[in-house]
Amino acid sequence: MELVSVLRMMGGLGVVLGLLGVALWIVRHFDLKLPGRVLGGAERRIELVERLPLDKRRSVALIRRDGREHLVLLTPEGPQVIEAGIVRDAIDLAASEARVAIEEARQAEARANAAAARQSFGHMVERASGRLTRTRDTI
């Protein structure tokens, strides 16, 4: 292989890894989530509400089944139920509504930022095309 071929290959690899790094940064920075699967109108009976790692080997999971929540400790030795049949009360509902409001505000801010970025990009394109037109006219 020639030196130029090796450099071209390494450059291509660097570009691909750079693009993957930028994509990962965007996903983490904007907290992007993949959309859930759409079921044929069927209500899901069980869902993972939240999972909190305690250390490298143990975590706590809050699982909802048929409207009831269960707190489970997940360990290498096996799962252990900490609390079963947790019923949601008014405090839980208020906290849930507050989380929904915060998420809606976060999404509105993200939409506003995206609109501002689109507008800024549009202005940059207009300025660049104006410069190109002026340059072609002078040549």
NORSUL-V954177 format. One record per residue. N is the residue number from 1. RES is the residue in one small letter. PHI is phi in degrees with one decimal (* if undefined). BURIAL is 1 if it has 9 or more other ideal C-beta (glycine too) atoms within 8 Angstrom, else 0. Layout:
BEGIN
N&RES&PHI&BURIAL ; N&RES&PHI&BURIAL
END
This chain:
BEGIN
1&m&*&0 ; 2&e&-83.6&0 ; 3&l&-62.3&0 ; 4&v&-64.6&0 ; 5&s&-64.1&0 ; 6&v&-65.2&1 ; 7&l&-64.1&0 ; 8&r&-64.0&0 ; 9&m&-63.5&0 ; 10&m&-65.8&0 ; 11&g&-64.0&0 ; 12&g&-61.8&0 ; 13&l&-62.5&0 ; 14&g&-62.2&0 ; 15&v&-65.0&0 ; 16&v&-62.7&0 ; 17&l&-64.7&0 ; 18&g&-62.2&0 ; 19&l&-64.3&0 ; 20&l&-63.2&0 ; 21&g&-63.4&0 ; 22&v&-64.6&0 ; 23&a&-62.1&0 ; 24&l&-64.2&0 ; 25&w&-62.3&0 ; 26&i&-63.2&1 ; 27&v&-62.0&0 ; 28&r&-73.3&0 ; 29&h&-66.4&0 ; 30&f&-96.0&0 ; 31&d&50.4&0 ; 32&l&-75.5&0 ; 33&k&-121.6&0 ; 34&l&-77.4&0 ; 35&p&-66.7&0 ; 36&g&-73.0&0 ; 37&r&-70.7&0 ; 38&v&-93.1&0 ; 39&l&-92.5&0 ; 40&g&-69.1&0 ; 41&g&80.8&0 ; 42&a&-76.8&0 ; 43&e&-75.9&0 ; 44&r&-77.8&0 ; 45&r&-88.2&0 ; 46&i&-132.6&0 ; 47&e&-152.1&0 ; 48&l&-88.4&0 ; 49&v&-76.7&0 ; 50&e&-160.5&0 ; 51&r&-133.7&0 ; 52&l&-124.2&0 ; 53&p&-71.0&0 ; 54&l&-92.0&0 ; 55&d&-151.6&0 ; 56&k&-65.7&0 ; 57&r&-112.5&0 ; 58&r&-127.2&1 ; 59&s&-150.3&1 ; 60&v&-115.3&1 ; 61&a&-124.1&1 ; 62&l&-106.3&1 ; 63&i&-115.6&1 ; 64&r&-106.4&1 ; 65&r&-132.8&1 ; 66&d&50.3&0 ; 67&g&84.0&0 ; 68&r&-103.7&1 ; 69&e&-108.4&1 ; 70&h&-130.5&1 ; 71&l&-98.1&1 ; 72&v&-124.8&1 ; 73&l&-95.1&1 ; 74&l&-102.1&0 ; 75&t&-129.8&1 ; 76&p&-61.0&0 ; 77&e&-74.2&0 ; 78&g&134.1&0 ; 79&p&-74.2&0 ; 80&q&-134.3&0 ; 81&v&-78.1&1 ; 82&i&-88.8&0 ; 83&e&-146.6&0 ; 84&a&-118.2&0 ; 85&g&68.1&0 ; 86&i&-68.0&1 ; 87&v&-101.2&0 ; 88&r&-77.7&0 ; 89&d&-115.0&0 ; 90&a&-63.2&0 ; 91&i&-64.5&0 ; 92&d&-63.7&0 ; 93&l&-65.9&1 ; 94&a&-64.7&0 ; 95&a&-65.0&0 ; 96&s&-64.1&1 ; 97&e&-63.4&0 ; 98&a&-64.8&0 ; 99&r&-62.9&0 ; 100&v&-64.1&0 ; 101&a&-63.1&0 ; 102&i&-64.5&0 ; 103&e&-65.3&0 ; 104&e&-64.1&0 ; 105&a&-65.0&0 ; 106&r&-63.2&1 ; 107&q&-67.2&0 ; 108&a&-64.1&0 ; 109&e&-65.2&0 ; 110&a&-64.2&1 ; 111&r&-64.6&0 ; 112&a&-64.5&0 ; 113&n&-63.4&0 ; 114&a&-65.8&0 ; 115&a&-64.5&0 ; 116&a&-64.8&0 ; 117&a&-66.1&0 ; 118&r&-62.5&0 ; 119&q&-65.6&0 ; 120&s&-62.4&0 ; 121&f&-64.2&0 ; 122&g&-60.5&0 ; 123&h&-64.1&0 ; 124&m&-62.6&0 ; 125&v&-65.5&0 ; 126&e&-62.7&0 ; 127&r&-64.3&0 ; 128&a&-64.8&0 ; 129&s&-68.2&0 ; 130&g&-64.4&0 ; 131&r&-65.7&0 ; 132&l&-63.1&0 ; 133&t&-64.1&0 ; 134&r&-65.0&0 ; 135&t&-67.1&0 ; 136&r&-65.3&0 ; 137&d&-67.3&0 ; 138&t&-79.2&0 ; 139&i&-82.9&0
END
